[in-house]
């Protein structure tokens, strides 16, 4: 997915460099912003996923310790 996003961004950059872009400049700009926002959201989701995975391991360890403690009582 990242590769497709990057490929499309490169294509848009190529279009913007063209002397024929004037007729489509607003649409190209809109697509450029849209792809940029999509990439930003995907990166945020991946960050949240990584943090959740880290926290999940910590929480499971904490719950296991609590269960063991309660069983010993």
C-alpha positions in Angstrom: 0.0 0.0 0.0 2.8 2.4 0.8 4.4 1.6 -2.5 1.2 2.4 -4.4 0.8 5.7 -2.5 4.4 6.7 -3.2 4.0 5.7 -6.9 0.9 7.9 -7.2 2.6 10.8 -5.4 5.5 10.5 -7.9 3.1 10.5 -10.8 1.4 13.6 -9.4 4.8 15.4 -9.0 5.6 14.5 -12.6 2.2 15.9 -13.8 2.9 19.1 -11.8 6.2 19.6 -13.6 4.5 19.4 -17.0 3.8 22.5 -18.9 0.3 21.2 -19.7 -0.8 21.0 -16.1 -2.5 24.4 -16.0 -5.9 23.1 -17.1 -5.8 20.4 -14.3 -3.7 22.2 -11.7 -6.5 22.5 -9.1 -7.4 18.8 -9.5 -3.8 17.7 -9.3 -3.3 19.8 -6.1 -6.4 18.3 -4.6 -5.2 14.8 -5.3 -1.8 15.6 -3.9 -3.3 16.8 -0.7 -5.6 13.8 -0.5 -2.8 11.3 -1.0 -0.7 13.2 1.6 -3.6 13.0 4.1 -4.1 9.3 3.4 -0.4 8.6 4.0 -0.4 10.6 7.2 -3.5 8.7 8.5 -1.9 5.3 7.7 1.3 6.3 9.4 -0.7 7.3 12.5 -2.6 4.0 12.5 0.7 2.1 12.3 2.1 4.1 15.2 -1.0 3.4 17.3 -0.9 -0.3 16.4 2.8 -0.5 17.4 2.1 1.2 20.7 -1.0 -1.0 21.4 1.1 -4.1 20.8 3.7 -2.9 23.3 1.1 -2.0 25.8 -0.8 -5.3 25.3 2.3 -7.2 26.3 2.8 -5.1 29.4 -0.8 -5.3 30.4 -0.9 -9.1 30.0 2.2 -9.4 32.1 0.6 -7.2 34.8 -2.6 -9.2 34.7 -0.6 -12.5 35.0 1.3 -11.2 38.0 -2.0 -10.0 39.6 -3.6 -13.4 39.0 -0.7 -15.3 40.5 -0.7 -13.0 43.5 -4.4 -13.5 44.1 -4.0 -17.3 43.7 -1.3 -17.3 46.4 -3.6 -15.5 48.9 
